[in-house]
Amino acid sequence: MTEQKTAALKSLLTDPKNIVIIPHKNPDGDAIGACLAIFLYLKKKGHNATITAPNDYPDFLKWMPGTEEVINYESQRESCRNAIDKADIIFTLDFNDLSRIGDLQFALADFKGKYIMIDHHQQPSDYAWLQYSDVMMSSTCEMVWHFLDTLEETHAVDAAIASCLYAGIMTDTGSFRFPSTSSTTHRVVAELIDKGADNAAIHNAVFDSNSPDKLQLLGCALSNLETLPEYHTAIITLNSEELNRHNFKKGDTEGFVNYGLSMKGIRFAVILIESAQEQIIKISLRSKGDFSVNQFARDHFNGGGHINAAGGRSELSLEETKKKFKSLLPLYKDQLS
């Protein structure tokens, strides 16, 4: 965000605009938190703002202020397209390539307005009029705070906006334990608490609302855990029958991969989840140290993300995907040891 672009953005937002805000597909706490925070801020400033999510998101995030106004493209396509057709500006938050929003990208084909990107993932695409990209940031929600600070608008952050930003930072930093959590992150969080974010209540809403089915699914996942000590790697799998048996809901497997990484001596963990509906294997990867799961996912599983946290997908079967994953490990033995 150059001074020239910042000045241009301030001028652009002087008068009420039609603005659409979009998170990535399968939005997580950071994506939804950032979108809702920007949404609430823009509404407060008199703009006509709409959040169009590519699909639904987990129930444990639906306590956030403004969540009832999110439009789901999968079930409300006409409403989403109408909002996009009228839009002067589109904010894309927590992703940096339009392929990350699934079928919703096709609804943007005729958009002639300005894109504003705020994102912390690696290797951004060059599609935005204003691109605020910083791969060293803990979360997009932390970046939204800095974005508002640059606009000299943090005074507009109230308890509702602060709560959304706090939730996003908390979830994307693994409750402030990941390496991307900086001293600045903690200073931002302190500001959010001062502005009304109830840190204990937010943690409880996100992490302490598990159903018996979810906990039993976790037990199933851990019973499937396999370790490969030679490669300091842990693999977890869940097939569609196991998901159905435990009444799987979106978001139930969030964080499962971290259990593999929590074991002594493990530097690389993966969870492979069979999605019968999408006919793919969803892949989440985590690592410690300087082993880049972002590059691993980009090279082998049509994905990407951060150095220590990334996602991907496979169109092979669950067993074939697991076999492929194992076959790649010898190529990385030196890095993993």
C-alpha positions as CSV (number, residue, x, y, z in Angstrom):
1,M,0.0,0.0,0.0
2,T,1.9,3.0,-1.3
3,E,1.1,6.5,-0.1
4,Q,-0.3,7.3,-3.5
5,K,-2.7,4.3,-3.5
6,T,-3.7,5.0,0.1
7,A,-4.6,8.5,-0.8
8,A,-6.5,7.3,-3.9
9,L,-8.4,4.7,-1.7
10,K,-9.4,7.4,0.8
11,S,-10.7,9.5,-2.0
12,L,-12.6,6.5,-3.5
13,L,-14.3,5.8,-0.2
14,T,-15.3,9.4,0.4
15,D,-18.7,8.8,-1.2
16,P,-21.0,5.7,-0.6
17,K,-20.1,2.8,-2.9
18,N,-21.5,-0.6,-3.7
19,I,-19.0,-3.0,-2.3
20,V,-18.7,-6.8,-2.4
21,I,-16.5,-8.7,0.0
22,I,-15.3,-12.2,-0.8
23,P,-13.5,-14.9,1.3
24,H,-11.9,-18.0,-0.1
25,K,-13.8,-21.3,-0.6
26,N,-14.4,-23.2,2.6
27,P,-13.8,-20.0,4.7
28,D,-12.0,-20.4,8.0
29,G,-12.0,-18.1,11.0
30,D,-9.5,-15.7,9.5
31,A,-11.3,-15.4,6.2
32,I,-14.8,-14.9,7.8
33,G,-13.4,-12.7,10.6
34,A,-11.7,-10.4,8.1
35,C,-14.7,-10.2,5.8
36,L,-17.1,-9.4,8.7
37,A,-14.8,-6.8,10.1
38,I,-14.5,-5.0,6.8
39,F,-18.2,-5.4,6.2
40,L,-19.1,-3.8,9.6
41,Y,-16.6,-1.0,9.1
42,L,-17.9,-0.2,5.6
43,K,-21.5,-0.2,6.7
44,K,-20.6,2.1,9.5
45,K,-19.1,4.5,7.0
46,G,-22.3,4.5,4.9
47,H,-21.4,2.1,2.1
48,N,-23.7,-0.6,0.7
49,A,-21.6,-3.7,1.5
50,T,-22.3,-7.3,0.9
51,I,-20.4,-10.5,1.8
52,T,-20.7,-13.2,-0.9
53,A,-19.0,-16.4,0.4
54,P,-18.3,-19.2,-2.2
55,N,-19.9,-21.8,0.2
56,D,-20.9,-22.4,3.8
57,Y,-18.6,-22.2,6.8
58,P,-18.6,-24.0,10.2
59,D,-21.2,-23.4,12.8
60,F,-18.6,-22.6,15.4
61,L,-17.9,-19.3,13.5
62,K,-21.5,-18.2,13.2
63,W,-21.6,-16.4,16.4
64,M,-19.7,-13.5,14.9
65,P,-21.5,-10.1,14.5
66,G,-23.0,-9.7,11.0
67,T,-22.8,-13.4,10.1
68,E,-26.5,-13.6,9.4
69,E,-26.0,-11.2,6.5
70,V,-23.5,-13.4,4.6
71,I,-24.8,-14.6,1.3
72,N,-23.8,-18.2,0.3
73,Y,-23.1,-18.5,-3.4
74,E,-23.9,-22.2,-3.5
75,S,-27.5,-21.6,-2.3
76,Q,-28.1,-17.9,-3.3
77,R,-26.5,-17.5,-6.7
78,E,-28.9,-14.9,-8.0
79,S,-28.4,-12.7,-5.0
80,C,-24.6,-12.9,-5.2
81,R,-24.6,-12.2,-8.9
82,N,-26.9,-9.2,-8.4
83,A,-24.5,-7.8,-5.8
84,I,-21.5,-8.3,-8.0
85,D,-23.2,-6.7,-11.0
86,K,-23.8,-3.5,-9.0
87,A,-20.4,-3.5,-7.3
88,D,-18.0,-0.6,-7.7
89,I,-15.3,-2.3,-5.5
90,I,-14.6,-5.9,-4.6
91,F,-12.5,-6.8,-1.6
92,T,-10.9,-10.2,-1.8
93,L,-9.7,-11.3,1.6
94,D,-7.5,-14.1,2.8
95,F,-6.7,-15.4,-0.7
96,N,-4.6,-14.1,-3.6
97,D,-5.8,-16.0,-6.7
98,L,-9.3,-16.1,-8.0
99,S,-9.1,-19.8,-8.5
100,R,-9.4,-20.0,-4.6
101,I,-13.1,-19.1,-4.7
102,G,-14.3,-22.0,-6.8
103,D,-17.3,-21.4,-9.1
104,L,-17.8,-17.9,-7.8
105,Q,-14.9,-16.8,-9.9
106,F,-17.0,-17.2,-13.0
107,A,-19.5,-14.6,-11.6
108,L,-16.7,-12.1,-11.6
109,A,-15.9,-12.5,-15.4
110,D,-17.6,-9.2,-16.4
111,F,-16.6,-7.1,-13.3
112,K,-15.1,-3.8,-14.4
113,G,-14.6,-2.1,-11.1
114,K,-11.6,-2.1,-8.7
115,Y,-10.3,-5.1,-6.7
116,I,-8.7,-4.6,-3.3
117,M,-6.7,-7.6,-2.1
118,I,-5.7,-8.1,1.6
119,D,-3.9,-11.4,2.0
120,H,-0.9,-13.1,3.7
121,H,-0.4,-16.2,1.4
122,Q,2.6,-16.7,-0.8
123,Q,2.9,-15.9,-4.5
124,P,0.0,-13.6,-5.1
125,S,-1.6,-13.2,-8.5
126,D,-1.6,-9.7,-10.1
127,Y,-5.3,-8.9,-10.5
128,A,-5.9,-6.2,-7.8
129,W,-6.0,-2.4,-8.2
130,L,-4.7,-2.3,-4.6
131,Q,-2.7,-5.2,-3.4
132,Y,-1.9,-5.4,0.3
133,S,0.1,-8.6,0.5
134,D,2.5,-9.6,3.4
135,V,3.5,-13.2,3.8
136,M,5.1,-12.5,7.2
137,M,1.8,-11.5,8.8
138,S,0.1,-13.8,11.2
139,S,-3.3,-13.5,9.6
140,T,-5.4,-11.5,7.2
141,C,-7.3,-10.2,10.3
142,E,-4.1,-8.6,11.6
143,M,-3.6,-7.1,8.2
144,V,-7.1,-5.6,8.3
145,W,-6.2,-3.8,11.5
146,H,-3.1,-2.4,9.8
147,F,-5.2,-1.5,6.7
148,L,-7.6,0.5,8.9
149,D,-4.6,2.0,10.7
150,T,-3.1,3.2,7.4
151,L,-6.5,4.8,6.5
152,E,-6.4,6.4,10.0
153,E,-9.7,4.6,10.8
154,T,-8.9,2.4,13.8
155,H,-11.1,4.8,15.9
156,A,-14.0,3.3,14.0
157,V,-13.3,-0.2,15.4
158,D,-16.0,-1.1,17.9
159,A,-16.5,-4.2,20.0
160,A,-18.2,-6.1,17.1
161,I,-15.4,-5.4,14.6
162,A,-12.8,-6.1,17.3
163,S,-14.4,-9.5,18.1
164,C,-14.3,-10.5,14.4
165,L,-10.6,-9.5,14.1
166,Y,-9.6,-11.2,17.4
167,A,-11.3,-14.5,16.3
168,G,-9.4,-14.5,13.0
169,I,-6.0,-13.8,14.6
170,M,-6.6,-16.3,17.3
171,T,-7.6,-19.1,14.9
172,D,-4.9,-18.5,12.3
173,T,-2.1,-18.3,14.9
174,G,-3.2,-21.5,16.6
175,S,-4.1,-19.5,19.7
176,F,-1.0,-17.4,19.3
177,R,1.5,-20.3,19.2
178,F,2.6,-20.4,15.6
179,P,5.9,-18.7,14.5
180,S,4.1,-16.0,12.6
181,T,2.8,-14.6,15.9
182,S,4.9,-11.5,16.5
183,S,5.2,-9.0,19.2
184,T,3.2,-6.7,16.9
185,T,0.5,-9.4,16.7
186,H,0.2,-9.2,20.5
187,R,0.0,-5.4,20.5
188,V,-2.8,-5.6,17.9
189,V,-4.6,-8.1,20.0
190,A,-4.2,-5.9,23.1
191,E,-5.8,-3.0,21.2
192,L,-8.7,-5.3,20.2
193,I,-9.3,-6.4,23.8
194,D,-9.3,-2.7,24.8
195,K,-11.9,-2.0,22.1
196,G,-14.3,-4.7,23.5
197,A,-13.2,-8.1,22.2
198,D,-14.0,-10.6,25.0
199,N,-11.0,-13.0,24.5
200,A,-12.3,-15.7,26.9
201,A,-15.8,-15.8,25.4
202,I,-14.4,-15.9,21.8
203,H,-12.1,-18.8,22.7
204,N,-15.0,-20.6,24.3
205,A,-17.2,-20.0,21.3
206,V,-14.7,-21.4,18.8
207,F,-12.9,-24.2,20.7
208,D,-15.2,-25.2,23.5
209,S,-18.4,-26.0,21.6
210,N,-17.6,-29.5,20.3
211,S,-20.3,-32.1,19.7
212,P,-19.9,-35.7,20.9
213,D,-19.8,-36.7,17.2
214,K,-16.9,-34.4,16.5
215,L,-14.9,-35.8,19.5
216,Q,-15.6,-39.3,18.4
217,L,-14.5,-38.4,14.9
218,L,-11.2,-37.1,16.3
219,G,-10.8,-40.4,18.1
220,C,-11.3,-42.2,14.8
221,A,-8.8,-40.0,13.1
222,L,-6.2,-40.6,15.8
223,S,-6.8,-44.3,15.6
224,N,-5.9,-44.1,11.8
225,L,-2.7,-42.1,12.6
226,E,0.5,-43.6,11.1
227,T,4.0,-42.4,11.8
228,L,7.0,-42.7,9.5
229,P,10.0,-42.1,11.9
230,E,12.6,-42.3,9.1
231,Y,11.0,-39.2,7.6
232,H,9.8,-37.5,10.8
233,T,6.3,-37.6,9.3
234,A,2.8,-38.4,10.5
235,I,-0.2,-39.3,8.3
236,I,-3.9,-39.2,9.3
237,T,-6.7,-40.4,7.1
238,L,-10.4,-40.3,7.2
239,N,-12.6,-41.9,4.6
240,S,-16.2,-41.0,3.7
241,E,-17.7,-43.9,5.6
242,E,-16.0,-42.8,8.8
243,L,-17.2,-39.2,8.2
244,N,-20.7,-40.3,7.7
245,R,-20.7,-42.6,10.7
246,H,-19.8,-39.7,12.9
247,N,-22.3,-37.3,11.3
248,F,-19.6,-35.0,9.9
249,K,-20.3,-31.3,9.6
250,K,-18.3,-28.7,7.9
251,G,-15.4,-27.7,10.1
252,D,-15.4,-30.8,12.3
253,T,-11.9,-31.8,11.1
254,E,-10.4,-28.3,11.7
255,G,-7.1,-28.7,13.6
256,F,-7.0,-32.5,13.5
257,V,-3.7,-32.4,11.5
258,N,-2.0,-30.5,14.3
259,Y,-2.3,-33.6,16.5
260,G,0.1,-35.4,14.2
261,L,2.5,-32.5,14.3
262,S,2.3,-32.4,18.1
263,M,4.2,-35.7,18.5
264,K,7.8,-35.7,19.6
265,G,10.2,-36.0,16.6
266,I,7.6,-35.2,14.0
267,R,8.4,-32.3,11.6
268,F,5.8,-32.9,8.9
269,A,2.1,-33.9,9.3
270,V,-0.7,-34.5,6.8
271,I,-4.4,-35.4,7.0
272,L,-6.1,-36.9,3.9
273,I,-9.9,-36.6,4.0
274,E,-12.1,-38.3,1.4
275,S,-14.9,-36.0,0.1
276,A,-17.5,-38.1,-1.6
277,Q,-19.5,-35.1,-2.5
278,E,-16.6,-33.3,-4.4
279,Q,-15.0,-36.6,-5.4
280,I,-11.6,-35.5,-4.3
281,I,-9.2,-36.0,-1.4
282,K,-8.8,-32.9,0.7
283,I,-5.3,-32.4,2.0
284,S,-4.0,-30.3,4.9
285,L,-0.3,-30.1,5.6
286,R,1.7,-28.7,8.5
287,S,5.4,-28.5,9.3
288,K,7.9,-27.3,11.8
289,G,11.0,-25.3,11.0
290,D,11.9,-24.3,7.5
291,F,10.3,-27.2,5.6
292,S,7.9,-25.5,3.2
293,V,4.6,-27.3,2.9
294,N,3.5,-24.5,0.7
295,Q,6.0,-25.5,-2.0
296,F,5.3,-29.2,-1.4
297,A,1.6,-28.6,-1.9
298,R,2.2,-26.5,-5.0
299,D,4.5,-29.1,-6.5
300,H,2.5,-32.2,-5.9
301,F,-1.1,-31.6,-4.8
302,N,-2.5,-28.5,-6.7
303,G,-2.4,-26.4,-3.5
304,G,-0.4,-23.9,-1.5
305,G,-0.5,-21.6,1.5
306,H,2.2,-20.8,4.0
307,I,5.6,-22.2,4.8
308,N,4.3,-24.2,7.7
309,A,0.6,-24.5,6.8
310,A,-0.8,-25.4,3.5
311,G,-3.6,-27.3,1.7
312,G,-4.1,-29.2,-1.4
313,R,-6.3,-31.7,-3.2
314,S,-6.0,-35.0,-5.1
315,E,-8.3,-36.7,-7.6
316,L,-6.8,-40.1,-6.9
317,S,-8.5,-42.4,-4.4
318,L,-7.7,-42.1,-0.7
319,E,-5.3,-45.1,-0.8
320,E,-3.6,-44.0,-4.0
321,T,-3.2,-40.5,-2.6
322,K,-1.6,-41.9,0.6
323,K,0.6,-44.1,-1.6
324,K,1.7,-41.1,-3.7
325,F,2.4,-39.0,-0.6
326,K,4.6,-41.7,0.9
327,S,6.4,-42.2,-2.4
328,L,7.4,-38.5,-2.3
329,L,9.0,-38.6,1.1
330,P,12.4,-40.0,0.1
331,L,12.9,-36.9,-2.1
332,Y,12.7,-34.8,1.0
333,K,14.5,-37.0,3.5
334,D,17.5,-34.6,4.0
335,Q,15.2,-31.6,4.6
336,L,13.0,-33.5,7.0
337,S,15.9,-34.9,9.0
